[in-house]
Amino acid sequence: MNRTQRTQKNARSGFLRPNALRLARSLAFLAVTSVFGMAPAAVDAAPQRTILQERDLLSGHPQTARLGTLTLKAGDAIPWHVHEGVEMAYVMTGRIIVSIAGKEDAIAAQGSSIQFPPGIAHRVRAPDDSDASCVIAWVTDTGTPLLTPAPAPAPH
């Protein structure tokens, strides 16, 4: 049984609801097309954060899933902030320095993935000698902001 047949079987058995299966296919398509240069839906200022897709999820309570990209030039940083939901990132090119409140900084290189817990202050930045790009997924309660600025935590 190939992957498509297994996915279809799982969808029929209720393991993946049809809407979840469509969302998963859409997110995968957008991740692939973003890597190959297709036009973004919306763009923020530099560092460049691009929302590729935003969809309401059909779950127990109203949630919104967003899939996007983040492009950092060497030395760029996203300031300290929090999300009310989960954020997951995959480093497509370069490397990023990941800072999470209460933890030592870590470097995530190309091919690495990171998950940021809800409500925990964090930031990312590109080293001075390396550009970086990431594909990012955020899941938040519908109607809440994507992120909220946070003060830098005290050094530990």
N, C-alpha and C positions, 0 to 999 in steps of 0.2 A: 504494500500500500504506500503510495507516494505522499508527500506532504500535503498536496491539495486535497487528496481523498481523505486524509486524516482530519484536516481542518473542517471539511464538509461534514464528516461523520460527527466530529465534536459539536458542530453547530446544530446538527439535527438532534443530537442527544441532549441538548440544553447546556452543554459545557460552555459554549459560546453562544450567547443569544444572537440572532441575526443582526440586530443593530450594532452590537459590539463587534461582530465580525466585519461589518461594513466599515466601522470606525477604524478597526485595526488595519484593514486594507487601505483605507484613505490615508492614515498616518504613515504607513510604509511607503505608499506612492509619493506622498509629499516629501518624505525624507530623501528618497532617491532623486526626485526631480530637483530638489533644492541643491543637491550636490552637483548636478549637471547644469546648473545655471538657468533654470526656468524662473520667470518673473515672480517676485514676492507679492503678497497681498497688502502688507502695510509695513512701513519702515519707521523706526525711531532714530533719534540723533546718535552720533558717534559716542561711545562704541556702538556699533550697529547691531540692534536687536530687531529681527524681522519675524513677525507672526505669519506663519504659512497657512495655518488653519485654526479655526476656533469652532468648537461644536459643543452643544449641550449634551450631557450624558443622560441616558435613561437609567437611573439608579434609584435607590431608596429615598434620596433627597436630591434636590437640584444641584448638579455640578457641571462645570465647564472644563473641557480639556482643550489645551492650546499646544500646538506644535510650532516650533520656531527655530531660528538660527541666531547665533551670536557671533559676531566677528570683532575681534580685538586686534588692533595694531600693537606693535611692540611698545610696552610701557603703559598701554591703556588699562583702565580698571573700571569695574562696576562697583560703586560704593556699597557700604554695608546696608543690608536690607533683610526683610523677612517675607515669607510667603505664608499665607494661611493654609495652603495645601502642599502637596508633595511636588518637588522639582527634581527631574532627572536629566542629566546631561551626558552626551557622548562627544568626546574630543575628536573632531574630524581631521584637523591639521594643527601642527605646532604643539604647544604645551601651555597649560595655565597653572597659576598658583592659586590654590584653593584655601581660603581662610574660613573656618567655622568657629563661632564663639566657644571658648573653653578648650579648644584643641590646637595642637601645633599645625602650622601651615603644611600643606602637602602639595606636591607637583603631580598633575595629571597630564600624561603625555598622550600623543596621538594614539587612538584605539582604546583609551581608558574611558570608563563610565563612572559617574558620580551620582549619588542621591543625596538631596538635602532634605532633612526632616521639616515638617511644618512648624512655623513659629520660632525657628532657631536662626539667629542673625548670622549672615555669611556674606562673603564677597569673593569675586574672582578677578584676577588680573593676569595680563600677559607679561612675561619677563621682558626686560629691556632689550633683549636681543632676538625676540621671536614673536611673529604674528601668530594668531590662533583662531580657529573657528570651531564651533560646537553646534550640534543639533540638540534642542532642549524640548522637553515636554513638561507642562505644568498642569496640575489638576487642582482646581479651587472650587469652593462653593460658588454657585452662580450669583452674580451681583457683587462679589468682593473684588477688590483691586488685584491686579496681577502681583504687585509687590508693594511693600510699605517701607520707606526709608527707616533705617535704624541707626542709633549711635554706635560708634566703634566701641567694642567691649574693652574693659580694662586689660592691660597685658597680664599674662599669667606666668 
